[in-house]
């Protein structure tokens, strides 16, 4: 047998050996993964991410997937001749956009994701945050009126636990019932994942995004900060290390950790198998937030 092939097989054996203690550590534990961004847009990356999730499930790790679908909503809006409206980078959701978001998130994206998991050997249930009033929200009260955008006030973990106990991977769209009858709200997927992680007592929250993690200097990926404690976050924000879209992501991680989730991670979904490298290897590749 050629030396190259022998080394390749040996390296594979070391990878599996290194993963074993992590598999044992997380066996039976729940991990919540927010799925979106570049990983959702590339068919190849999508299959890799779902394949990794199936693998985690097959080795006994209970995985919950929470997803958004902003680009898909924009695509559907364009087909219907409607332009998306953003205020300070945040989507304004009027009644017509809410109807489209419900159709896309609870329908197309959720069902497609669950179907792919099934094709790869897993078992998934596509759920909406509205199912069984799993997610309940009130209208977002910020400086700017964003229309039918909500903030979660309550999570019922029972539908999620029923799916997990039945051996399924719950795939949850970021939609919520209103506190008043007939209301439906669009929810930021990072925020929804954070609240779900708290409610189900998750061991980890993982936010897949389009950057390596938190960088000291955004121009250089080798300035990645591997670990951040909750107490360090205010200073990082004050110094400008945390800025733009990273601020709300970090807020979601801090919220989860403060309410009992031991670890939260911000990972680059563009990197193949980033979830497996972070969870099942010694090195880790993103930013981890701890208490």
Secondary structure as UniProt FT lines:
FT   HELIX           3..26
FT   TURN            27..28
FT   STRAND          30..35
FT   HELIX           38..41
FT   HELIX           43..58
FT   TURN            59..60
FT   STRAND          62..67
FT   HELIX           70..79
FT   TURN            80..81
FT   STRAND          86..87
FT   TURN            88..89
FT   STRAND          90..91
FT   HELIX           95..102
FT   HELIX           103..109
FT   HELIX           110..119
FT   TURN            120..121
FT   STRAND          124..128
FT   TURN            129..130
FT   HELIX           131..133
FT   STRAND          135..139
FT   STRAND          149..155
FT   HELIX           158..165
FT   TURN            166..167
FT   STRAND          169..173
FT   STRAND          175..178
FT   TURN            181..182
FT   STRAND          184..186
FT   HELIX           189..200
FT   STRAND          204..209
FT   TURN            218..219
FT   HELIX           221..223
FT   STRAND          227..229
FT   HELIX           230..232
FT   HELIX           233..239
FT   HELIX           245..258
FT   TURN            259..260
FT   STRAND          263..268
FT   TURN            269..270
FT   TURN            272..273
FT   HELIX           274..280
FT   STRAND          287..290
//
